[in-house]
Amino acid sequence: MAKRGKMWIYNPPRPSKPQVPDAIKTDLEARANELVEGVLKPAHIKPPSPDERFNYIVDIYTKWYRNYFYFCAKYCCPGPTALSPFFEAKFARLEYIGNDRFNLSYMRH
């Protein structure tokens, strides 16, 4: 078996991600909270079913983490075998890519 020699390769630095301007942060947060309060909460937050085995949504909210803006849902776990009474699930993410543009990521199935 032949030995492979070491070789030099070019490894350029990664481009840095742009920082989100404060004006865009406040505008996006206001619009997203309007969407959550006006559309998502009335459509998806329902009273708990009489059958207490299944998880259900108790709150929908938004939050920033670095250059990412998340839509989150808080679930209640009423069953007797639940590990914790509540858990959080992030169901959509907006990533700032510059010039007032965002990439949208979500779970399809």
Chimera marker file (.cmm) of the C-alpha trace (Angstrom):
<marker_set name="trace">
<marker id="1" x="0.000" y="0.000" z="0.000" r="1" g="1" b="0" radius="0.5"/>
<marker id="2" x="1.459" y="3.318" z="-1.078" r="1" g="1" b="0" radius="0.5"/>
<marker id="3" x="1.909" y="6.103" z="1.431" r="1" g="1" b="0" radius="0.5"/>
<marker id="4" x="0.175" y="9.361" z="0.723" r="1" g="1" b="0" radius="0.5"/>
<marker id="5" x="2.328" y="12.407" z="1.079" r="1" g="1" b="0" radius="0.5"/>
<marker id="6" x="1.240" y="15.581" z="2.739" r="1" g="1" b="0" radius="0.5"/>
<marker id="7" x="0.136" y="18.388" z="0.480" r="1" g="1" b="0" radius="0.5"/>
<marker id="8" x="-0.666" y="22.055" z="0.790" r="1" g="1" b="0" radius="0.5"/>
<marker id="9" x="-4.186" y="23.172" z="-0.001" r="1" g="1" b="0" radius="0.5"/>
<marker id="10" x="-5.852" y="26.568" z="-0.043" r="1" g="1" b="0" radius="0.5"/>
<marker id="11" x="-8.302" y="27.081" z="2.828" r="1" g="1" b="0" radius="0.5"/>
<marker id="12" x="-9.855" y="30.553" z="2.496" r="1" g="1" b="0" radius="0.5"/>
<marker id="13" x="-11.518" y="32.149" z="5.542" r="1" g="1" b="0" radius="0.5"/>
<marker id="14" x="-15.281" y="31.860" z="5.757" r="1" g="1" b="0" radius="0.5"/>
<marker id="15" x="-17.196" y="35.026" z="4.989" r="1" g="1" b="0" radius="0.5"/>
<marker id="16" x="-18.662" y="36.569" z="8.114" r="1" g="1" b="0" radius="0.5"/>
<marker id="17" x="-22.425" y="36.727" z="8.476" r="1" g="1" b="0" radius="0.5"/>
<marker id="18" x="-23.909" y="40.231" z="8.409" r="1" g="1" b="0" radius="0.5"/>
<marker id="19" x="-25.217" y="41.660" z="11.672" r="1" g="1" b="0" radius="0.5"/>
<marker id="20" x="-28.921" y="42.466" z="11.851" r="1" g="1" b="0" radius="0.5"/>
<marker id="21" x="-29.519" y="46.242" z="12.110" r="1" g="1" b="0" radius="0.5"/>
<marker id="22" x="-31.620" y="47.333" z="15.087" r="1" g="1" b="0" radius="0.5"/>
<marker id="23" x="-34.240" y="48.963" z="12.840" r="1" g="1" b="0" radius="0.5"/>
<marker id="24" x="-34.832" y="45.686" z="10.996" r="1" g="1" b="0" radius="0.5"/>
<marker id="25" x="-34.950" y="43.769" z="14.280" r="1" g="1" b="0" radius="0.5"/>
<marker id="26" x="-37.674" y="45.973" z="15.745" r="1" g="1" b="0" radius="0.5"/>
<marker id="27" x="-39.678" y="46.062" z="12.503" r="1" g="1" b="0" radius="0.5"/>
<marker id="28" x="-39.557" y="42.290" z="12.038" r="1" g="1" b="0" radius="0.5"/>
<marker id="29" x="-40.401" y="41.633" z="15.674" r="1" g="1" b="0" radius="0.5"/>
<marker id="30" x="-43.429" y="43.956" z="15.517" r="1" g="1" b="0" radius="0.5"/>
<marker id="31" x="-44.733" y="42.347" z="12.318" r="1" g="1" b="0" radius="0.5"/>
<marker id="32" x="-44.143" y="38.825" z="13.603" r="1" g="1" b="0" radius="0.5"/>
<marker id="33" x="-45.880" y="39.511" z="16.914" r="1" g="1" b="0" radius="0.5"/>
<marker id="34" x="-48.827" y="40.943" z="14.985" r="1" g="1" b="0" radius="0.5"/>
<marker id="35" x="-48.970" y="37.718" z="12.934" r="1" g="1" b="0" radius="0.5"/>
<marker id="36" x="-48.747" y="35.576" z="16.062" r="1" g="1" b="0" radius="0.5"/>
<marker id="37" x="-51.452" y="37.469" z="17.961" r="1" g="1" b="0" radius="0.5"/>
<marker id="38" x="-53.802" y="37.925" z="15.001" r="1" g="1" b="0" radius="0.5"/>
<marker id="39" x="-53.483" y="34.647" z="13.088" r="1" g="1" b="0" radius="0.5"/>
<marker id="40" x="-51.465" y="31.890" z="14.750" r="1" g="1" b="0" radius="0.5"/>
<marker id="41" x="-52.788" y="31.997" z="18.315" r="1" g="1" b="0" radius="0.5"/>
<marker id="42" x="-56.501" y="32.075" z="17.382" r="1" g="1" b="0" radius="0.5"/>
<marker id="43" x="-56.022" y="29.266" z="14.865" r="1" g="1" b="0" radius="0.5"/>
<marker id="44" x="-53.804" y="26.906" z="16.864" r="1" g="1" b="0" radius="0.5"/>
<marker id="45" x="-54.323" y="27.461" z="20.586" r="1" g="1" b="0" radius="0.5"/>
<marker id="46" x="-57.335" y="25.405" z="21.588" r="1" g="1" b="0" radius="0.5"/>
<marker id="47" x="-58.633" y="24.419" z="25.025" r="1" g="1" b="0" radius="0.5"/>
<marker id="48" x="-57.314" y="21.069" z="26.259" r="1" g="1" b="0" radius="0.5"/>
<marker id="49" x="-59.274" y="17.969" z="25.327" r="1" g="1" b="0" radius="0.5"/>
<marker id="50" x="-60.979" y="15.925" z="28.036" r="1" g="1" b="0" radius="0.5"/>
<marker id="51" x="-58.646" y="13.051" z="27.170" r="1" g="1" b="0" radius="0.5"/>
<marker id="52" x="-55.481" y="14.052" z="29.061" r="1" g="1" b="0" radius="0.5"/>
<marker id="53" x="-53.022" y="11.857" z="27.173" r="1" g="1" b="0" radius="0.5"/>
<marker id="54" x="-52.034" y="14.212" z="24.390" r="1" g="1" b="0" radius="0.5"/>
<marker id="55" x="-49.804" y="17.293" z="24.314" r="1" g="1" b="0" radius="0.5"/>
<marker id="56" x="-51.384" y="20.593" z="23.352" r="1" g="1" b="0" radius="0.5"/>
<marker id="57" x="-50.161" y="24.114" z="22.545" r="1" g="1" b="0" radius="0.5"/>
<marker id="58" x="-50.501" y="26.679" z="25.331" r="1" g="1" b="0" radius="0.5"/>
<marker id="59" x="-48.483" y="29.571" z="23.841" r="1" g="1" b="0" radius="0.5"/>
<marker id="60" x="-46.915" y="30.748" z="20.571" r="1" g="1" b="0" radius="0.5"/>
<marker id="61" x="-44.177" y="33.373" z="20.671" r="1" g="1" b="0" radius="0.5"/>
<marker id="62" x="-41.091" y="34.713" z="18.873" r="1" g="1" b="0" radius="0.5"/>
<marker id="63" x="-37.491" y="35.262" z="19.912" r="1" g="1" b="0" radius="0.5"/>
<marker id="64" x="-34.113" y="36.332" z="18.532" r="1" g="1" b="0" radius="0.5"/>
<marker id="65" x="-30.947" y="34.253" z="18.809" r="1" g="1" b="0" radius="0.5"/>
<marker id="66" x="-27.926" y="35.845" z="17.106" r="1" g="1" b="0" radius="0.5"/>
<marker id="67" x="-28.879" y="36.369" z="13.428" r="1" g="1" b="0" radius="0.5"/>
<marker id="68" x="-31.832" y="33.995" z="13.692" r="1" g="1" b="0" radius="0.5"/>
<marker id="69" x="-35.448" y="34.871" z="14.447" r="1" g="1" b="0" radius="0.5"/>
<marker id="70" x="-37.506" y="31.931" z="15.723" r="1" g="1" b="0" radius="0.5"/>
<marker id="71" x="-41.207" y="31.198" z="15.927" r="1" g="1" b="0" radius="0.5"/>
<marker id="72" x="-41.747" y="28.945" z="18.943" r="1" g="1" b="0" radius="0.5"/>
<marker id="73" x="-44.618" y="26.978" z="20.434" r="1" g="1" b="0" radius="0.5"/>
<marker id="74" x="-44.901" y="25.974" z="24.084" r="1" g="1" b="0" radius="0.5"/>
<marker id="75" x="-46.616" y="22.637" z="24.653" r="1" g="1" b="0" radius="0.5"/>
<marker id="76" x="-48.195" y="21.255" z="27.809" r="1" g="1" b="0" radius="0.5"/>
<marker id="77" x="-47.704" y="17.577" z="28.670" r="1" g="1" b="0" radius="0.5"/>
<marker id="78" x="-50.640" y="16.561" z="30.892" r="1" g="1" b="0" radius="0.5"/>
<marker id="79" x="-50.133" y="12.794" z="30.887" r="1" g="1" b="0" radius="0.5"/>
<marker id="80" x="-48.994" y="10.870" z="33.962" r="1" g="1" b="0" radius="0.5"/>
<marker id="81" x="-45.872" y="9.601" z="32.173" r="1" g="1" b="0" radius="0.5"/>
<marker id="82" x="-44.640" y="13.058" z="31.074" r="1" g="1" b="0" radius="0.5"/>
<marker id="83" x="-40.972" y="13.811" z="31.719" r="1" g="1" b="0" radius="0.5"/>
<marker id="84" x="-41.667" y="17.520" z="32.205" r="1" g="1" b="0" radius="0.5"/>
<marker id="85" x="-44.875" y="19.568" z="32.394" r="1" g="1" b="0" radius="0.5"/>
<marker id="86" x="-43.931" y="21.771" z="29.398" r="1" g="1" b="0" radius="0.5"/>
<marker id="87" x="-41.572" y="21.791" z="26.418" r="1" g="1" b="0" radius="0.5"/>
<marker id="88" x="-40.674" y="24.243" z="23.641" r="1" g="1" b="0" radius="0.5"/>
<marker id="89" x="-40.594" y="23.512" z="19.910" r="1" g="1" b="0" radius="0.5"/>
<marker id="90" x="-39.181" y="25.926" z="17.352" r="1" g="1" b="0" radius="0.5"/>
<marker id="91" x="-41.256" y="25.513" z="14.206" r="1" g="1" b="0" radius="0.5"/>
<marker id="92" x="-39.820" y="28.195" z="11.893" r="1" g="1" b="0" radius="0.5"/>
<marker id="93" x="-36.566" y="30.158" z="11.583" r="1" g="1" b="0" radius="0.5"/>
<marker id="94" x="-35.658" y="33.307" z="9.684" r="1" g="1" b="0" radius="0.5"/>
<marker id="95" x="-31.939" y="33.868" z="9.042" r="1" g="1" b="0" radius="0.5"/>
<marker id="96" x="-30.775" y="37.365" z="8.123" r="1" g="1" b="0" radius="0.5"/>
<marker id="97" x="-28.597" y="37.290" z="4.996" r="1" g="1" b="0" radius="0.5"/>
<marker id="98" x="-28.257" y="41.028" z="4.334" r="1" g="1" b="0" radius="0.5"/>
<marker id="99" x="-29.985" y="43.739" z="2.292" r="1" g="1" b="0" radius="0.5"/>
<marker id="100" x="-33.312" y="43.318" z="4.145" r="1" g="1" b="0" radius="0.5"/>
<marker id="101" x="-33.506" y="39.641" z="3.105" r="1" g="1" b="0" radius="0.5"/>
<marker id="102" x="-34.053" y="36.500" z="5.140" r="1" g="1" b="0" radius="0.5"/>
<marker id="103" x="-33.863" y="32.756" z="4.534" r="1" g="1" b="0" radius="0.5"/>
<marker id="104" x="-36.875" y="30.842" z="5.846" r="1" g="1" b="0" radius="0.5"/>
<marker id="105" x="-36.422" y="27.341" z="7.312" r="1" g="1" b="0" radius="0.5"/>
<marker id="106" x="-39.175" y="25.084" z="8.662" r="1" g="1" b="0" radius="0.5"/>
<marker id="107" x="-40.045" y="21.424" z="9.140" r="1" g="1" b="0" radius="0.5"/>
<marker id="108" x="-42.255" y="20.293" z="6.289" r="1" g="1" b="0" radius="0.5"/>
<marker id="109" x="-43.416" y="16.957" z="7.707" r="1" g="1" b="0" radius="0.5"/>
<link id1="1" id2="2" r="1" g="1" b="0" radius="0.2"/>
<link id1="2" id2="3" r="1" g="1" b="0" radius="0.2"/>
<link id1="3" id2="4" r="1" g="1" b="0" radius="0.2"/>
<link id1="4" id2="5" r="1" g="1" b="0" radius="0.2"/>
<link id1="5" id2="6" r="1" g="1" b="0" radius="0.2"/>
<link id1="6" id2="7" r="1" g="1" b="0" radius="0.2"/>
<link id1="7" id2="8" r="1" g="1" b="0" radius="0.2"/>
<link id1="8" id2="9" r="1" g="1" b="0" radius="0.2"/>
<link id1="9" id2="10" r="1" g="1" b="0" radius="0.2"/>
<link id1="10" id2="11" r="1" g="1" b="0" radius="0.2"/>
<link id1="11" id2="12" r="1" g="1" b="0" radius="0.2"/>
<link id1="12" id2="13" r="1" g="1" b="0" radius="0.2"/>
<link id1="13" id2="14" r="1" g="1" b="0" radius="0.2"/>
<link id1="14" id2="15" r="1" g="1" b="0" radius="0.2"/>
<link id1="15" id2="16" r="1" g="1" b="0" radius="0.2"/>
<link id1="16" id2="17" r="1" g="1" b="0" radius="0.2"/>
<link id1="17" id2="18" r="1" g="1" b="0" radius="0.2"/>
<link id1="18" id2="19" r="1" g="1" b="0" radius="0.2"/>
<link id1="19" id2="20" r="1" g="1" b="0" radius="0.2"/>
<link id1="20" id2="21" r="1" g="1" b="0" radius="0.2"/>
<link id1="21" id2="22" r="1" g="1" b="0" radius="0.2"/>
<link id1="22" id2="23" r="1" g="1" b="0" radius="0.2"/>
<link id1="23" id2="24" r="1" g="1" b="0" radius="0.2"/>
<link id1="24" id2="25" r="1" g="1" b="0" radius="0.2"/>
<link id1="25" id2="26" r="1" g="1" b="0" radius="0.2"/>
<link id1="26" id2="27" r="1" g="1" b="0" radius="0.2"/>
<link id1="27" id2="28" r="1" g="1" b="0" radius="0.2"/>
<link id1="28" id2="29" r="1" g="1" b="0" radius="0.2"/>
<link id1="29" id2="30" r="1" g="1" b="0" radius="0.2"/>
<link id1="30" id2="31" r="1" g="1" b="0" radius="0.2"/>
<link id1="31" id2="32" r="1" g="1" b="0" radius="0.2"/>
<link id1="32" id2="33" r="1" g="1" b="0" radius="0.2"/>
<link id1="33" id2="34" r="1" g="1" b="0" radius="0.2"/>
<link id1="34" id2="35" r="1" g="1" b="0" radius="0.2"/>
<link id1="35" id2="36" r="1" g="1" b="0" radius="0.2"/>
<link id1="36" id2="37" r="1" g="1" b="0" radius="0.2"/>
<link id1="37" id2="38" r="1" g="1" b="0" radius="0.2"/>
<link id1="38" id2="39" r="1" g="1" b="0" radius="0.2"/>
<link id1="39" id2="40" r="1" g="1" b="0" radius="0.2"/>
<link id1="40" id2="41" r="1" g="1" b="0" radius="0.2"/>
<link id1="41" id2="42" r="1" g="1" b="0" radius="0.2"/>
<link id1="42" id2="43" r="1" g="1" b="0" radius="0.2"/>
<link id1="43" id2="44" r="1" g="1" b="0" radius="0.2"/>
<link id1="44" id2="45" r="1" g="1" b="0" radius="0.2"/>
<link id1="45" id2="46" r="1" g="1" b="0" radius="0.2"/>
<link id1="46" id2="47" r="1" g="1" b="0" radius="0.2"/>
<link id1="47" id2="48" r="1" g="1" b="0" radius="0.2"/>
<link id1="48" id2="49" r="1" g="1" b="0" radius="0.2"/>
<link id1="49" id2="50" r="1" g="1" b="0" radius="0.2"/>
<link id1="50" id2="51" r="1" g="1" b="0" radius="0.2"/>
<link id1="51" id2="52" r="1" g="1" b="0" radius="0.2"/>
<link id1="52" id2="53" r="1" g="1" b="0" radius="0.2"/>
<link id1="53" id2="54" r="1" g="1" b="0" radius="0.2"/>
<link id1="54" id2="55" r="1" g="1" b="0" radius="0.2"/>
<link id1="55" id2="56" r="1" g="1" b="0" radius="0.2"/>
<link id1="56" id2="57" r="1" g="1" b="0" radius="0.2"/>
<link id1="57" id2="58" r="1" g="1" b="0" radius="0.2"/>
<link id1="58" id2="59" r="1" g="1" b="0" radius="0.2"/>
<link id1="59" id2="60" r="1" g="1" b="0" radius="0.2"/>
<link id1="60" id2="61" r="1" g="1" b="0" radius="0.2"/>
<link id1="61" id2="62" r="1" g="1" b="0" radius="0.2"/>
<link id1="62" id2="63" r="1" g="1" b="0" radius="0.2"/>
<link id1="63" id2="64" r="1" g="1" b="0" radius="0.2"/>
<link id1="64" id2="65" r="1" g="1" b="0" radius="0.2"/>
<link id1="65" id2="66" r="1" g="1" b="0" radius="0.2"/>
<link id1="66" id2="67" r="1" g="1" b="0" radius="0.2"/>
<link id1="67" id2="68" r="1" g="1" b="0" radius="0.2"/>
<link id1="68" id2="69" r="1" g="1" b="0" radius="0.2"/>
<link id1="69" id2="70" r="1" g="1" b="0" radius="0.2"/>
<link id1="70" id2="71" r="1" g="1" b="0" radius="0.2"/>
<link id1="71" id2="72" r="1" g="1" b="0" radius="0.2"/>
<link id1="72" id2="73" r="1" g="1" b="0" radius="0.2"/>
<link id1="73" id2="74" r="1" g="1" b="0" radius="0.2"/>
<link id1="74" id2="75" r="1" g="1" b="0" radius="0.2"/>
<link id1="75" id2="76" r="1" g="1" b="0" radius="0.2"/>
<link id1="76" id2="77" r="1" g="1" b="0" radius="0.2"/>
<link id1="77" id2="78" r="1" g="1" b="0" radius="0.2"/>
<link id1="78" id2="79" r="1" g="1" b="0" radius="0.2"/>
<link id1="79" id2="80" r="1" g="1" b="0" radius="0.2"/>
<link id1="80" id2="81" r="1" g="1" b="0" radius="0.2"/>
<link id1="81" id2="82" r="1" g="1" b="0" radius="0.2"/>
<link id1="82" id2="83" r="1" g="1" b="0" radius="0.2"/>
<link id1="83" id2="84" r="1" g="1" b="0" radius="0.2"/>
<link id1="84" id2="85" r="1" g="1" b="0" radius="0.2"/>
<link id1="85" id2="86" r="1" g="1" b="0" radius="0.2"/>
<link id1="86" id2="87" r="1" g="1" b="0" radius="0.2"/>
<link id1="87" id2="88" r="1" g="1" b="0" radius="0.2"/>
<link id1="88" id2="89" r="1" g="1" b="0" radius="0.2"/>
<link id1="89" id2="90" r="1" g="1" b="0" radius="0.2"/>
<link id1="90" id2="91" r="1" g="1" b="0" radius="0.2"/>
<link id1="91" id2="92" r="1" g="1" b="0" radius="0.2"/>
<link id1="92" id2="93" r="1" g="1" b="0" radius="0.2"/>
<link id1="93" id2="94" r="1" g="1" b="0" radius="0.2"/>
<link id1="94" id2="95" r="1" g="1" b="0" radius="0.2"/>
<link id1="95" id2="96" r="1" g="1" b="0" radius="0.2"/>
<link id1="96" id2="97" r="1" g="1" b="0" radius="0.2"/>
<link id1="97" id2="98" r="1" g="1" b="0" radius="0.2"/>
<link id1="98" id2="99" r="1" g="1" b="0" radius="0.2"/>
<link id1="99" id2="100" r="1" g="1" b="0" radius="0.2"/>
<link id1="100" id2="101" r="1" g="1" b="0" radius="0.2"/>
<link id1="101" id2="102" r="1" g="1" b="0" radius="0.2"/>
<link id1="102" id2="103" r="1" g="1" b="0" radius="0.2"/>
<link id1="103" id2="104" r="1" g="1" b="0" radius="0.2"/>
<link id1="104" id2="105" r="1" g="1" b="0" radius="0.2"/>
<link id1="105" id2="106" r="1" g="1" b="0" radius="0.2"/>
<link id1="106" id2="107" r="1" g="1" b="0" radius="0.2"/>
<link id1="107" id2="108" r="1" g="1" b="0" radius="0.2"/>
<link id1="108" id2="109" r="1" g="1" b="0" radius="0.2"/>
</marker_set>
